[in-house]
Amino acid sequence: MDMMLTEANSLDIVTRMLEIATTVGAVGVVVYKLGRTVEKFEAVGLQQAHEINELKKDVRAMGELITQVAVQTSRQDTFEARLARMEQLQDDMRRGEGFILPITPRPG
């Protein structure tokens, strides 16, 4: 009977040791997989940071382009206003008004 208790105890000890080893192994696998996942996230984060920097450069370039277009539009508007004023002055001169006085006064 004493022998059976010893065998049962040793079998129980071996079983518990196997459970502990299995648990430690499972924890090791989980830690390994988490480490790999973290590495992947870091790689993705670095790639996204690079892409964000590229997008920032593109946005700056677009801002400069928009500024150039706005300046050109302003210049074009000014030119069109000056052209309209010159056309008005030319029409006035054709009718004998404006800066040039008619040589003979108009009847009426």
C-alpha positions as CSV (number, residue, x, y, z in Angstrom):
1,M,0.0,0.0,0.0
2,D,2.9,2.3,0.8
3,M,4.2,1.5,-2.6
4,M,1.0,2.5,-4.3
5,L,1.0,5.8,-2.6
6,T,4.5,6.5,-3.7
7,E,3.7,5.6,-7.3
8,A,0.5,7.7,-7.2
9,N,2.5,10.6,-5.8
10,S,5.2,10.4,-8.3
11,L,2.7,10.0,-11.1
12,D,0.9,13.1,-9.8
13,I,4.2,15.0,-9.6
14,V,5.1,14.0,-13.2
15,T,1.6,15.0,-14.4
16,R,1.9,18.4,-12.6
17,M,5.3,19.0,-14.0
18,L,4.0,18.2,-17.5
19,E,1.2,20.7,-17.0
20,I,3.7,23.4,-15.8
21,A,6.0,22.7,-18.8
22,T,3.0,22.9,-21.2
23,T,1.9,26.1,-19.6
24,V,5.4,27.6,-19.8
25,G,5.6,26.5,-23.4
26,A,2.3,28.0,-24.3
27,V,3.3,31.3,-22.6
28,G,6.5,31.2,-24.5
29,V,4.7,30.8,-27.8
30,V,2.3,33.6,-27.0
31,V,5.2,35.9,-26.0
32,Y,7.0,35.0,-29.3
33,K,3.9,35.7,-31.4
34,L,3.3,39.0,-29.6
35,G,6.9,40.0,-30.2
36,R,6.5,39.3,-33.9
37,T,3.2,41.2,-34.0
38,V,4.9,44.2,-32.3
39,E,7.7,44.0,-34.9
40,K,5.1,44.0,-37.7
41,F,3.3,47.0,-36.1
42,E,6.6,48.9,-35.8
43,A,7.4,48.2,-39.4
44,V,4.0,49.4,-40.5
45,G,4.3,52.4,-38.3
46,L,7.6,53.3,-39.9
47,Q,6.2,52.9,-43.4
48,Q,3.2,55.0,-42.5
49,A,5.5,57.7,-41.1
50,H,7.4,57.8,-44.3
51,E,4.2,58.0,-46.3
52,I,2.9,60.8,-44.1
53,N,6.1,62.8,-44.6
54,E,5.7,62.3,-48.4
55,L,2.1,63.5,-48.2
56,K,3.2,66.6,-46.2
57,K,5.7,67.4,-48.9
58,D,2.9,67.1,-51.5
59,V,0.6,69.3,-49.5
60,R,3.3,72.0,-49.2
61,A,3.9,71.8,-53.0
62,M,0.2,72.1,-53.6
63,G,0.0,75.1,-51.3
64,E,2.8,76.8,-53.2
65,L,1.0,76.0,-56.5
66,I,-2.3,77.4,-55.2
67,T,-0.5,80.6,-54.1
68,Q,1.1,80.9,-57.6
69,V,-2.3,80.5,-59.3
70,A,-3.9,83.0,-56.9
71,V,-1.2,85.6,-57.8
72,Q,-1.6,84.9,-61.5
73,T,-5.4,85.3,-61.2
74,S,-4.9,88.6,-59.3
75,R,-2.5,89.8,-62.0
76,Q,-4.9,88.8,-64.7
77,D,-7.8,90.6,-63.1
78,T,-5.7,93.7,-62.8
79,F,-4.7,93.4,-66.4
80,E,-8.3,92.9,-67.5
81,A,-9.4,96.0,-65.5
82,R,-6.6,98.1,-67.1
83,L,-7.5,96.8,-70.6
84,A,-11.2,97.7,-70.0
85,R,-10.2,101.2,-68.9
86,M,-7.9,101.7,-71.9
87,E,-10.8,100.5,-74.2
88,Q,-13.1,103.0,-72.6
89,L,-10.6,105.8,-73.0
90,Q,-10.1,104.8,-76.7
91,D,-13.9,104.9,-77.2
92,D,-14.1,108.3,-75.6
93,M,-11.3,109.6,-77.9
94,R,-13.1,108.3,-80.9
95,R,-16.2,110.2,-79.9
96,G,-14.1,113.3,-79.3
97,E,-14.4,113.2,-75.6
98,G,-11.9,112.6,-72.9
99,F,-8.3,113.8,-73.2
100,I,-8.6,115.0,-76.8
101,L,-10.9,118.0,-77.4
102,P,-12.6,118.2,-80.8
103,I,-11.2,120.8,-83.2
104,T,-14.6,122.0,-84.1
105,P,-17.3,122.2,-81.6
106,R,-20.3,119.9,-82.1
107,P,-23.5,121.5,-83.0
108,G,-26.2,121.4,-80.4
